[in-house]
Amino acid sequence: MDLSTLKPAEGSTKNRKRIGRGQGSGRGGTSTRGHKGAKSRSGYSRKIGFEGGQMPLYRRLPKSGFKNINRVEYVGINLDTLTELSERTQIKDITIDVLRQHGLLSSGKDRVKILGRGELGTTINVTAHSFSKTAKAAIESKGGVASII
Protein backbone atom coordinates (compact mmCIF):
# COMPACT_ATOMS: atom_id res chain seq x y z
CA MET A 1 0.00 0.00 0.00
CA ASP A 2 1.29 3.46 -0.89
CA LEU A 3 -0.10 6.94 -1.48
CA SER A 4 -0.78 6.27 -5.18
CA THR A 5 -3.32 3.53 -4.40
CA LEU A 6 -5.38 5.34 -1.76
CA LYS A 7 -9.05 5.90 -2.58
CA PRO A 8 -11.82 7.48 -0.54
CA ALA A 9 -14.17 5.15 1.35
CA GLU A 10 -17.31 3.98 -0.43
CA GLY A 11 -20.06 6.62 -0.22
CA SER A 12 -17.86 9.30 1.37
CA THR A 13 -17.70 11.52 -1.73
CA LYS A 14 -20.37 13.06 -3.95
CA ASN A 15 -20.38 13.34 -7.73
CA ARG A 16 -21.59 16.91 -7.90
CA LYS A 17 -19.70 20.11 -8.59
CA ARG A 18 -19.74 22.53 -5.65
CA ILE A 19 -20.73 26.08 -6.51
CA GLY A 20 -19.39 29.32 -5.08
CA ARG A 21 -15.90 28.02 -4.30
CA GLY A 22 -13.82 30.49 -6.30
CA GLN A 23 -13.11 31.30 -9.93
CA GLY A 24 -10.82 28.33 -10.46
CA SER A 25 -13.59 25.85 -9.66
CA GLY A 26 -15.49 26.74 -12.85
CA ARG A 27 -18.56 27.70 -10.85
CA GLY A 28 -17.39 30.71 -8.90
CA GLY A 29 -18.19 34.36 -9.46
CA THR A 30 -21.94 34.45 -9.96
CA SER A 31 -22.25 30.82 -8.82
CA THR A 32 -24.49 29.78 -11.74
CA ARG A 33 -27.05 32.50 -10.93
CA GLY A 34 -26.32 34.84 -13.82
CA HIS A 35 -25.94 38.60 -13.39
CA LYS A 36 -28.14 40.82 -11.20
CA GLY A 37 -31.92 40.56 -10.89
CA ALA A 38 -34.16 39.11 -8.21
CA LYS A 39 -33.28 35.48 -8.98
CA SER A 40 -29.60 36.10 -8.28
CA ARG A 41 -30.27 37.30 -4.72
CA SER A 42 -30.40 35.11 -1.66
CA GLY A 43 -33.83 34.53 -0.15
CA TYR A 44 -35.61 34.89 -3.49
CA SER A 45 -38.94 33.12 -3.86
CA ARG A 46 -41.36 33.96 -6.67
CA LYS A 47 -44.98 34.54 -5.74
CA ILE A 48 -47.49 32.13 -7.27
CA GLY A 49 -48.85 33.62 -10.48
CA PHE A 50 -46.12 36.29 -10.74
CA GLU A 51 -45.34 37.10 -14.40
CA GLY A 52 -42.42 39.49 -14.10
CA GLY A 53 -44.51 42.59 -13.47
CA GLN A 54 -46.93 41.87 -16.32
CA MET A 55 -50.55 41.72 -15.18
CA PRO A 56 -51.03 38.06 -14.15
CA LEU A 57 -53.43 35.85 -16.05
CA TYR A 58 -55.76 35.38 -13.08
CA ARG A 59 -56.20 39.18 -12.89
CA ARG A 60 -56.62 39.65 -16.65
CA LEU A 61 -59.53 37.24 -16.97
CA PRO A 62 -63.04 38.44 -16.09
CA LYS A 63 -64.71 37.03 -13.02
CA SER A 64 -68.25 35.73 -13.19
CA GLY A 65 -70.70 33.81 -11.07
CA PHE A 66 -71.10 33.37 -7.36
CA LYS A 67 -69.55 30.79 -5.02
CA ASN A 68 -71.51 30.37 -1.82
CA ILE A 69 -68.98 29.79 0.96
CA ASN A 70 -71.71 28.41 3.22
CA ARG A 71 -72.83 25.71 0.75
CA VAL A 72 -73.28 22.27 2.29
CA GLU A 73 -71.93 19.50 0.04
CA TYR A 74 -73.31 15.96 0.29
CA VAL A 75 -71.91 12.64 -0.85
CA GLY A 76 -74.71 10.79 -2.63
CA ILE A 77 -75.13 7.08 -1.94
CA ASN A 78 -77.84 5.15 -3.79
CA LEU A 79 -80.08 2.37 -2.52
CA ASP A 80 -78.48 -0.23 -4.80
CA THR A 81 -75.10 0.50 -3.17
CA LEU A 82 -76.65 0.06 0.29
CA THR A 83 -78.30 -3.19 -0.81
CA GLU A 84 -74.99 -4.55 -2.11
CA LEU A 85 -73.22 -3.52 1.12
CA SER A 86 -75.91 -5.10 3.29
CA GLU A 87 -75.86 -8.39 1.36
CA ARG A 88 -72.06 -8.57 1.34
CA THR A 89 -71.56 -7.80 5.06
CA GLN A 90 -74.90 -8.95 6.57
CA ILE A 91 -75.23 -5.55 8.31
CA LYS A 92 -78.81 -4.37 8.85
CA ASP A 93 -78.08 -1.05 10.63
CA ILE A 94 -76.14 1.20 8.25
CA THR A 95 -74.60 4.31 9.81
CA ILE A 96 -71.99 6.85 8.74
CA ASP A 97 -69.26 4.85 10.52
CA VAL A 98 -70.20 1.67 8.63
CA LEU A 99 -70.05 3.53 5.30
CA ARG A 100 -66.63 4.96 6.21
CA GLN A 101 -65.27 1.55 7.27
CA HIS A 102 -66.27 0.03 3.93
CA GLY A 103 -64.72 2.81 1.83
CA LEU A 104 -67.85 4.62 0.68
CA LEU A 105 -66.79 7.86 2.40
CA SER A 106 -63.34 9.40 2.18
CA SER A 107 -63.09 11.99 4.97
CA GLY A 108 -64.62 12.26 8.41
CA LYS A 109 -66.38 15.49 7.47
CA ASP A 110 -68.42 14.09 4.56
CA ARG A 111 -72.17 14.58 4.86
CA VAL A 112 -74.24 11.77 3.36
CA LYS A 113 -77.47 11.90 1.36
CA ILE A 114 -79.22 8.64 0.51
CA LEU A 115 -80.59 8.67 -3.04
CA GLY A 116 -83.33 6.52 -4.56
CA ARG A 117 -81.68 4.68 -7.48
CA GLY A 118 -82.10 0.91 -7.34
CA GLU A 119 -84.17 -1.51 -5.31
CA LEU A 120 -83.84 -2.60 -1.72
CA GLY A 121 -83.55 -6.35 -1.33
CA THR A 122 -83.99 -6.58 2.44
CA THR A 123 -85.06 -4.52 5.44
CA ILE A 124 -82.33 -2.13 6.54
CA ASN A 125 -82.16 0.74 9.01
CA VAL A 126 -80.22 3.71 7.65
CA THR A 127 -78.86 6.71 9.56
CA ALA A 128 -77.64 9.61 7.39
CA HIS A 129 -77.63 13.40 7.14
CA SER A 130 -80.33 13.58 4.45
CA PHE A 131 -82.66 11.40 2.35
CA SER A 132 -84.39 11.92 -0.97
CA LYS A 133 -88.15 11.39 -0.92
CA THR A 134 -87.95 8.24 -3.07
CA ALA A 135 -85.16 6.74 -0.94
CA LYS A 136 -87.02 7.38 2.32
CA ALA A 137 -90.23 5.89 0.86
CA ALA A 138 -88.38 2.80 -0.42
CA ILE A 139 -86.66 2.16 2.93
CA GLU A 140 -89.88 2.57 4.92
CA SER A 141 -91.94 0.45 2.47
CA LYS A 142 -89.61 -2.50 3.19
CA GLY A 143 -90.08 -2.00 6.95
CA GLY A 144 -86.83 -0.21 7.59
CA VAL A 145 -86.15 3.06 9.40
CA ALA A 146 -84.64 6.14 7.74
CA SER A 147 -83.34 8.33 10.56
CA ILE A 148 -81.66 11.73 10.11
CA ILE A 149 -78.61 12.68 12.15
Solvent accessible surface area in square Angstrom, and as a share of the most:
residue,aa,sasa,rsa
1,M,213,0.95
2,D,81,0.42
3,L,154,0.77
4,S,98,0.63
5,T,85,0.49
6,L,101,0.50
7,K,176,0.75
8,P,92,0.58
9,A,75,0.58
10,E,179,0.80
11,G,75,0.72
12,S,75,0.48
13,T,88,0.51
14,K,154,0.65
15,N,165,0.85
16,R,154,0.56
17,K,107,0.46
18,R,137,0.50
19,I,81,0.41
20,G,36,0.34
21,R,145,0.53
22,G,39,0.37
23,Q,146,0.65
24,G,87,0.84
25,S,37,0.24
26,G,60,0.58
27,R,96,0.35
28,G,12,0.12
29,G,64,0.61
30,T,57,0.33
31,S,22,0.14
32,T,89,0.52
33,R,125,0.46
34,G,39,0.37
35,H,159,0.71
36,K,165,0.70
37,G,41,0.40
38,A,64,0.49
39,K,133,0.57
40,S,23,0.15
41,R,142,0.52
42,S,102,0.66
43,G,83,0.79
44,Y,85,0.32
45,S,85,0.55
46,R,149,0.54
47,K,150,0.64
48,I,174,0.89
49,G,36,0.35
50,F,104,0.44
51,E,64,0.29
52,G,64,0.62
53,G,65,0.63
54,Q,105,0.47
55,M,94,0.42
56,P,19,0.12
57,L,97,0.48
58,Y,128,0.49
59,R,150,0.55
60,R,116,0.42
61,L,99,0.49
62,P,125,0.79
63,K,154,0.65
64,S,113,0.73
65,G,80,0.77
66,F,177,0.74
67,K,175,0.74
68,N,73,0.37
69,I,162,0.82
70,N,118,0.60
71,R,160,0.58
72,V,76,0.44
73,E,115,0.51
74,Y,87,0.33
75,V,50,0.28
76,G,43,0.41
77,I,9,0.05
78,N,24,0.12
79,L,1,0.01
80,D,50,0.26
81,T,39,0.23
82,L,0,0.00
83,T,18,0.11
84,E,83,0.37
85,L,1,0.00
86,S,1,0.01
87,E,97,0.43
88,R,142,0.52
89,T,41,0.24
90,Q,134,0.60
91,I,48,0.24
92,K,91,0.39
93,D,82,0.42
94,I,0,0.00
95,T,50,0.29
96,I,17,0.09
97,D,85,0.44
98,V,21,0.12
99,L,0,0.00
100,R,79,0.29
101,Q,142,0.63
102,H,62,0.28
103,G,63,0.60
104,L,57,0.29
105,L,10,0.05
106,S,107,0.69
107,S,52,0.33
108,G,58,0.56
109,K,186,0.79
110,D,31,0.16
111,R,98,0.36
112,V,0,0.00
113,K,64,0.27
114,I,0,0.00
115,L,61,0.31
116,G,27,0.26
117,R,146,0.53
118,G,35,0.34
119,E,145,0.65
120,L,9,0.04
121,G,48,0.46
122,T,54,0.31
123,T,64,0.37
124,I,2,0.01
125,N,58,0.30
126,V,0,0.00
127,T,40,0.23
128,A,0,0.00
129,H,37,0.16
130,S,24,0.15
131,F,24,0.10
132,S,25,0.16
133,K,181,0.77
134,T,93,0.54
135,A,0,0.00
136,K,73,0.31
137,A,60,0.46
138,A,29,0.23
139,I,0,0.00
140,E,89,0.40
141,S,94,0.61
142,K,93,0.39
143,G,57,0.55
144,G,7,0.07
145,V,86,0.49
146,A,10,0.08
147,S,47,0.30
148,I,106,0.54
149,I,115,0.59
